[in-house]
Amino acid sequence: MAHDRELERANSAPASKTEAPERSPKPKKRCRQQGPRESKSAEAKPKRRCQAPPGDQSTGSPPPEEIPKLAQELLGPRHRSIPSRLKKLVVEVLRELLTFLETTGVHAASEFGEDEEEPDASAPDNDPEDVLPLCDDECPDLLCEDGLEKETKLQPDCKGPGRSGVRGVTLYRVGAYARYRASVGLKGIIALTQYCSSLDTIIDFHMSLVQMRHRFMKECEAGKPFGQALDLATEQLHREREGADAPKMRLSFLCPRVTGGRKSSLDEMKLVGQAYQEALAMGREEKLTRCSMCVQERAERKQERREAKHAAKHAAKVQALRTALQTELGRRAQQACGVKTLPQGIVLASLPGVRQPNTCLCAQLQLQDGSLCQGPLRASLVLAKRDVQELSAIREAKGDDAVLEEASRRDADVMTSFFMIGRLA
């Protein structure tokens, strides 16, 4: 029994003393490594303060070369929230934008390419130049060709003396007798027939005159001279009437603009009509020239008015943007130092890389080469005034190089103090 108990005790014991029972692995604890962070913070050195990096998204400021594009955006027709947009910009960008507008003035748009404004579709077009007058006062001699023939056309609807009620037929009364005469217009001249007491015969005469006019116009369109076209038309008229055994027609011609009321024969009218057509063509060219000049002058006046209106509107936009910039800079100056107008030599500045709108003050001096030298950032107006006085004295005594060196040294001290204590001196 004792032997059996020892055997059981030997089987239940571990195989060797060095072997440990199996245990589940414990997760390793994450510990904070202080060494690398402390070494990085110890190695960090204060950097020389400079302007905000190009396109700094934390401050919402574009790079300096995009100032014209920013001005174009603020002056554009679709921009409506200028004050809220200016609040997102740093003071350096506001100052550069204000300087850009003051140097370029109302011609700022032409320097960086202004977008064309979309015309307002809802606005009615009330430009008087776009409406052609019923009677052109500027071109009183401008008459269309139809107007020249309207004087010779008879109006059958008119119930007056000499009206027969038939188009192209004139009634003449001598006592109790009535006589008729047919007429037709041919490019400023009138072709007349003899008097006849039969209305049916006069209507037949008028139909023949209409056919003669059709042949005359056809020959003129073919390029033949006025006299030759009139000869061919009259010859065809007499030939057709002779072939049809119709009553013979005696033609006479009248040119109211040249001969007045005196009637002329065919040979005389060929000469008169040719000269009249040449004079009419020259007059027509002069009228068209005067009309084109009137249209051009009207377009120039309209363009001048449009440009003047656009320039006035753009000048108002530039002035409004300049006022908004000055108001925003005054607000930030009031917030920074309690005054809206900063003393000469002191400007607003901002800390680069800070997301909050932290507005500071700094001294700014102009060197002999025209460049600007900025002093360290200050939180109080008194320290900024002292920097202006001291840096000005150094510039007068030792020159620009000494001013730059002193400004760099002071800026490094201020940045070191800012990184150490977390606020400006």
Secondary structure in CASP SS format (residue, H / E / C, confidence):
PFRMAT SS
TARGET T0000
AUTHOR 0000-0000-0000
METHOD secondary structure of the structure
MODEL  1
M C 1.00
A H 1.00
H H 1.00
D H 1.00
R H 1.00
E H 1.00
L H 1.00
E H 1.00
R H 1.00
A H 1.00
N H 1.00
S H 1.00
A C 1.00
P C 1.00
A C 1.00
S C 1.00
K C 1.00
T C 1.00
E C 1.00
A C 1.00
P C 1.00
E C 1.00
R C 1.00
S C 1.00
P C 1.00
K C 1.00
P C 1.00
K C 1.00
K C 1.00
R C 1.00
C C 1.00
R C 1.00
Q C 1.00
Q H 1.00
G H 1.00
P H 1.00
R H 1.00
E H 1.00
S H 1.00
K H 1.00
S H 1.00
A H 1.00
E H 1.00
A C 1.00
K C 1.00
P C 1.00
K C 1.00
R C 1.00
R C 1.00
C C 1.00
Q C 1.00
A C 1.00
P C 1.00
P C 1.00
G C 1.00
D E 1.00
Q C 1.00
S C 1.00
T C 1.00
G C 1.00
S E 1.00
P C 1.00
P C 1.00
P H 1.00
E H 1.00
E H 1.00
I H 1.00
P H 1.00
K H 1.00
L H 1.00
A H 1.00
Q H 1.00
E H 1.00
L H 1.00
L H 1.00
G C 1.00
P C 1.00
R C 1.00
H C 1.00
R C 1.00
S C 1.00
I H 1.00
P H 1.00
S H 1.00
R H 1.00
L H 1.00
K H 1.00
K C 1.00
L C 1.00
V C 1.00
V H 1.00
E H 1.00
V H 1.00
L H 1.00
R H 1.00
E H 1.00
L H 1.00
L H 1.00
T H 1.00
F H 1.00
L H 1.00
E H 1.00
T H 1.00
T H 1.00
G H 1.00
V H 1.00
H H 1.00
A H 1.00
A H 1.00
S H 1.00
E H 1.00
F H 1.00
G C 1.00
E C 1.00
D C 1.00
E C 1.00
E C 1.00
E C 1.00
P C 1.00
D C 1.00
A C 1.00
S C 1.00
A C 1.00
P C 1.00
D C 1.00
N C 1.00
D C 1.00
P H 1.00
E H 1.00
D H 1.00
V C 1.00
L C 1.00
P C 1.00
L C 1.00
C C 1.00
D C 1.00
D C 1.00
E C 1.00
C C 1.00
P C 1.00
D C 1.00
L C 1.00
L C 1.00
C C 1.00
E H 1.00
D H 1.00
G H 1.00
L H 1.00
E H 1.00
K H 1.00
E C 1.00
T C 1.00
K C 1.00
L C 1.00
Q C 1.00
P C 1.00
D C 1.00
C C 1.00
K C 1.00
G C 1.00
P C 1.00
G C 1.00
R E 1.00
S C 1.00
G C 1.00
V C 1.00
R C 1.00
G C 1.00
V E 1.00
T E 1.00
L E 1.00
Y E 1.00
R E 1.00
V E 1.00
G C 1.00
A C 1.00
Y E 1.00
A E 1.00
R E 1.00
Y E 1.00
R E 1.00
A E 1.00
S E 1.00
V E 1.00
G E 1.00
L E 1.00
K C 1.00
G C 1.00
I E 1.00
I E 1.00
A E 1.00
L E 1.00
T C 1.00
Q C 1.00
Y C 1.00
C E 1.00
S C 1.00
S C 1.00
L H 1.00
D H 1.00
T H 1.00
I H 1.00
I H 1.00
D H 1.00
F H 1.00
H H 1.00
M H 1.00
S H 1.00
L H 1.00
V H 1.00
Q H 1.00
M H 1.00
R H 1.00
H H 1.00
R H 1.00
F H 1.00
M H 1.00
K H 1.00
E H 1.00
C H 1.00
E H 1.00
A C 1.00
G C 1.00
K C 1.00
P C 1.00
F H 1.00
G H 1.00
Q H 1.00
A H 1.00
L H 1.00
D H 1.00
L H 1.00
A H 1.00
T H 1.00
E H 1.00
Q H 1.00
L H 1.00
H H 1.00
R H 1.00
E H 1.00
R H 1.00
E H 1.00
G H 1.00
A C 1.00
D C 1.00
A C 1.00
P C 1.00
K C 1.00
M C 1.00
R C 1.00
L C 1.00
S E 1.00
F E 1.00
L E 1.00
C C 1.00
P C 1.00
R C 1.00
V C 1.00
T C 1.00
G C 1.00
G C 1.00
R C 1.00
K C 1.00
S E 1.00
S C 1.00
L H 1.00
D H 1.00
E H 1.00
M H 1.00
K H 1.00
L H 1.00
V H 1.00
G H 1.00
Q H 1.00
A H 1.00
Y H 1.00
Q H 1.00
E H 1.00
A H 1.00
L H 1.00
A H 1.00
M H 1.00
G H 1.00
R H 1.00
E H 1.00
E H 1.00
K H 1.00
L H 1.00
T H 1.00
R H 1.00
C H 1.00
S H 1.00
M H 1.00
C H 1.00
V H 1.00
Q H 1.00
E H 1.00
R H 1.00
A H 1.00
E H 1.00
R H 1.00
K H 1.00
Q H 1.00
E H 1.00
R H 1.00
R H 1.00
E H 1.00
A H 1.00
K H 1.00
H H 1.00
A H 1.00
A H 1.00
K H 1.00
H H 1.00
A H 1.00
A H 1.00
K H 1.00
V H 1.00
Q H 1.00
A H 1.00
L H 1.00
R H 1.00
T H 1.00
A H 1.00
L H 1.00
Q H 1.00
T H 1.00
E H 1.00
L H 1.00
G H 1.00
R H 1.00
R H 1.00
A H 1.00
Q H 1.00
Q H 1.00
A H 1.00
C H 1.00
G C 1.00
V C 1.00
K C 1.00
T C 1.00
L C 1.00
P C 1.00
Q C 1.00
G C 1.00
I E 1.00
V E 1.00
L E 1.00
A E 1.00
S E 1.00
L C 1.00
P C 1.00
G C 1.00
V C 1.00
R C 1.00
Q C 1.00
P C 1.00
N C 1.00
T E 1.00
C E 1.00
L E 1.00
C E 1.00
A E 1.00
Q E 1.00
L E 1.00
Q E 1.00
L C 1.00
Q C 1.00
D C 1.00
G C 1.00
S C 1.00
L E 1.00
C E 1.00
Q E 1.00
G E 1.00
P E 1.00
L E 1.00
R E 1.00
A C 1.00
S C 1.00
L H 1.00
V H 1.00
L H 1.00
A H 1.00
K H 1.00
R H 1.00
D H 1.00
V H 1.00
Q H 1.00
E H 1.00
L H 1.00
S H 1.00
A H 1.00
I H 1.00
R H 1.00
E H 1.00
A H 1.00
K H 1.00
G C 1.00
D H 1.00
D H 1.00
A H 1.00
V H 1.00
L H 1.00
E H 1.00
E H 1.00
A H 1.00
S H 1.00
R H 1.00
R H 1.00
D H 1.00
A H 1.00
D H 1.00
V H 1.00
M H 1.00
T H 1.00
S H 1.00
F H 1.00
F H 1.00
M H 1.00
I H 1.00
G C 1.00
R C 1.00
L C 1.00
A C 1.00
END
